[in-house]
Amino acid sequence: MDEAVRKADVLLEALNWIRQFRGRHVVIKLGGSAMEETAAIRAFLTD
């Protein structure tokens, strides 16, 4: 349950940013040291 509450808190905090980009295309660049860890890539793509 704590994990769900934590994710809800993060989403509430991000809500204003999410609203600003609603209906727009967003490109997220993933590279550098993040590409060295498969677990980090999977976690990023899952979130």
GROMACS elastic network, one bead per residue, 0.5 to 0.9 nm:
[ bonds ]
;  ai    aj funct       b0    kb
    1     4     6  0.52101   500
    1     5     6  0.63789   500
    1     6     6  0.86887   500
    2     5     6  0.51138   500
    2     6     6  0.61282   500
    2     7     6  0.86705   500
    3     6     6  0.50525   500
    3     7     6  0.62205   500
    3     8     6  0.85819   500
    4     7     6  0.51816   500
    4     8     6  0.61319   500
    4     9     6  0.86262   500
    5     8     6  0.50361   500
    5     9     6  0.61655   500
    5    10     6  0.86967   500
    6     9     6  0.51337   500
    6    10     6  0.63454   500
    6    11     6  0.87545   500
    7    10     6  0.50937   500
    7    11     6  0.62207   500
    7    12     6  0.86318   500
    8    11     6  0.51174   500
    8    12     6  0.61437   500
    8    13     6  0.85994   500
    9    12     6  0.51530   500
    9    13     6  0.62187   500
    9    14     6  0.86580   500
   10    13     6  0.51463   500
   10    14     6  0.62087   500
   10    15     6  0.86447   500
   11    15     6  0.59615   500
   11    18     6  0.88398   500
   12    15     6  0.51683   500
   12    16     6  0.82569   500
   13    16     6  0.73905   500
   13    17     6  0.85413   500
   14    17     6  0.54096   500
   14    18     6  0.61657   500
   14    19     6  0.87482   500
   15    19     6  0.61485   500
   15    20     6  0.87233   500
   16    19     6  0.51495   500
   16    20     6  0.64104   500
   17    20     6  0.51577   500
   17    21     6  0.66732   500
   17    22     6  0.88320   500
   18    21     6  0.54392   500
   18    22     6  0.62029   500
   19    22     6  0.51187   500
   19    23     6  0.88337   500
   20    23     6  0.88290   500
   20    24     6  0.87596   500
   21    24     6  0.54362   500
   21    25     6  0.77900   500
   21    26     6  0.76871   500
   22    25     6  0.84892   500
   30    34     6  0.69684   500
   30    35     6  0.71937   500
   30    41     6  0.83799   500
   31    34     6  0.57346   500
   31    35     6  0.53543   500
   31    36     6  0.86504   500
   32    35     6  0.57457   500
   32    36     6  0.75149   500
   33    36     6  0.53539   500
   33    37     6  0.75452   500
   34    37     6  0.59699   500
   34    38     6  0.82706   500
   34    40     6  0.63513   500
   34    41     6  0.66855   500
   35    38     6  0.70163   500
   35    40     6  0.77487   500
   35    41     6  0.66302   500
   36    40     6  0.82568   500
   36    41     6  0.84963   500
   37    40     6  0.52920   500
   37    41     6  0.65145   500
   37    42     6  0.88316   500
   38    41     6  0.51543   500
   38    42     6  0.62193   500
   38    43     6  0.85989   500
   39    42     6  0.51306   500
   39    43     6  0.60817   500
   39    44     6  0.85663   500
   40    43     6  0.50914   500
   40    44     6  0.61238   500
   40    45     6  0.86245   500
   41    44     6  0.51306   500
   41    45     6  0.61790   500
   41    46     6  0.84922   500
   42    45     6  0.51681   500
   42    46     6  0.59540   500
   42    47     6  0.85775   500
   43    46     6  0.50812   500
   43    47     6  0.61725   500
   44    47     6  0.53567   500
